[in-house]
């Protein structure tokens, strides 16, 4: 995911509470649980398109 790539770019700094990246990481993980991850939506779209 994009957030995981951002964590790699900034290293350990992204896990510090003072850095906003840790908030985005938690929010994307929670959104994936509640609404489905990218693979789920990709498959749903492919079904709708008949692919």
C-alpha positions as a printed Julia matrix, in Angstrom:
51×3 Matrix{Float64}:
   0.0    0.0     0.0
   1.01   3.61   -0.32
   1.27   4.01    3.44
   3.64   1.03    3.67
   5.86   2.6     1.0
   5.85   5.87    2.94
   6.97   3.99    6.06
   9.86   2.52    4.12
  10.81   5.98    2.86
  10.92   7.64    6.28
  12.06   4.61    8.25
  11.42   4.43   11.99
  10.35   8.07   12.13
   6.97   7.12   10.71
   6.17   5.01   13.77
   6.73   7.84   16.27
   3.62   9.36   17.84
   4.82  12.85   16.9
   4.71  11.94   13.21
   1.32  11.93   11.42
   2.23   8.92    9.28
   1.42   6.54   12.13
  -2.15   7.93   12.17
  -2.57   7.3     8.44
  -1.21   3.79    8.87
  -3.76   2.96   11.58
  -6.61   4.54    9.65
  -5.87   2.62    6.45
  -5.68  -0.66    8.38
  -9.02   0.05   10.09
 -10.64   1.1     6.81
  -9.49  -2.15    5.21
 -11.21  -4.12    7.96
 -14.45  -2.13    7.81
 -14.8   -1.52    4.08
 -12.59  -4.17    2.44
  -9.05  -3.96    1.17
  -7.88  -3.08   -2.33
  -8.07  -6.7    -3.53
 -11.71  -6.96   -2.43
 -12.67  -3.81   -4.33
 -10.64  -4.82   -7.39
 -12.49  -8.15   -7.58
 -15.88  -6.5    -7.01
 -15.22  -4.03   -9.82
 -14.09  -6.82  -12.14
 -17.33  -8.71  -11.41
 -19.43  -5.64  -12.18
 -17.52  -5.1   -15.43
 -17.87  -8.76  -16.36
 -14.14  -9.44  -16.4
